[in-house]
Amino acid sequence: MNSFTKKNLPEFIIDFLRRVRTEFLRPINYVRIKLQPFRHNAFLNKVRNKERIKVAFLVLNIDIWKYENLYFLLKKDERFEPVVVVCPPIYLLDADEIHHQMNKSYEYFLNNGYEVIKTYNNKNGTYLDVKEVISPDIVFFTNPYGYTLKEYQISNFLDVLTCYVQYSFIMEAKEHFYDKTFHSLLWKAFYETDIHKELAGKFAKNKGRNVEVTGHPGTDCFQYQERLENYAWKNTNNELKRIIWAPHWSVRNRGADRTAASNFLELSGFMLDVVKKYESDIQIAFKPHPYLKKTLYQQEGWGRELTESYYNSWKLLPNGQLETGNYVDLFNSSDAMILDSMSFIAEYLFCGKPSLFIKADPEVDKYFNKFGEKALKYHYQGTNKSDIIDFIENVVIKGNDSMKENRDRFYRETLKPPHGKSASQNIYTILCDEIFNNLKREL
């Protein structure tokens, strides 16, 4: 649906056009999904005859980059030729912001040992044709929602071995994490646990036949119960307890169909007061969801100017900082987290440290899938500002962490990836088995 249509037609007409388009595409997508495994098998046979396999990772935003360990496993194997391709995150709408994010991602990969290509050419204003220039054999996606140009969506790679890892550990019992045409067109969907495979079997159009349970590679870099050196933190005083505050973006959806609505509007000023009040005891890293800034731009009472001012205020604090990029080092060097974002509920448990989940909806539990219900039990839970103060004073500063033993057991029995390997090693093994060992895996 283009921007002109959205701006100039009533919502009920737009909704009608969406439904017409969906119904029109339904039989077409059904046929594509049925035929796709045959196309994959044909291309797989061609790939098996190649000496080197080109693997392209299509990236929209560095914040949801989960393939670091997998990339370097492939890079060490001379049979693979991996490359990161930075694509335009057009969901940002603003051209300057799009190019800023692309440059930010490009610089990160360039400075951290990756082979990286930026799709946008600054000199002539054109975008790279990945299939023509790189001609990848395998493509890994980082987002399933079409938030980039069509040239970098799965519909342009139906003759390639396509793979996907969820951009975070999925907590919600929501169909859209599994039922997009995207999910069923993939060659391999590498999912977190058997529970997530069951959900794919229930919701996916292909009944999850392309799912492999590997664990989530985004958790491979986390160090369990270790507090690493403080290079991720602005204040170098090691005596200060390091707390991450990670608010979700869904500030406008309170009471609507959201399972973890953000508390940011209620807590924005309060958290600044907290970091100042406990200046001699703690430091706080403000780690907002990547979509929060854009949401606040459009939020009544906020707007671009106030949002930028608020974000910048965290940069100026002696014991506070703003974090908008890769967060592995931040997690590994932290002591605790305060969150309302589902994305981090599982991920932070891989660090083995205490966390406080702030419930915007007291009944938020009912929206979780079976895994989410289990994971949430191993976080302290609160609903108001006094719960935050109690968590900071008693659990973080005084160290009265009564949930530590249970968290340890949940990590050992449920969180650790299968087969005694990391998630990235599991994915790497599957790729090698399929391509080089000609092993057809039973799904």
Protein Blocks (a to p, Z undefined) as FASTA:
>chain_A
ZZklmmmpcfklmmmmmmmmmmmmmmmmmmmmmmmmmmmmmmmmmmmmpfbdcdddddfb
fklccklmmmmmmmmpmkbccdddddddfknopamlmmmmmmmmmmmmmmnopacddfbd
fknopacdfklmnopabdcdfbfnlpacfklgmklmmmbccddddfbdcfbfcfklmmgm
klmmpmbdcdfblmlmmmmmmmmmnlopmbccebjfklmmpcghiacdfklpmblcfkbc
cddddddfklmlgoiacfbdcfklmmmmmmmmmmmmmmmmbccdddddfklmmmmmmpgh
iajmlmmmmmmmmmmpmkbccdfbdfklmmmmmmbdcdfbfklmmmmmmnopacddddfb
lklmmmpcfklmmmmmmpccdfbfklmmmmmmmmmmnopafklmmmmmmmmmmmpcghhi
afklmmmmmmmmmmmnopacdZZ
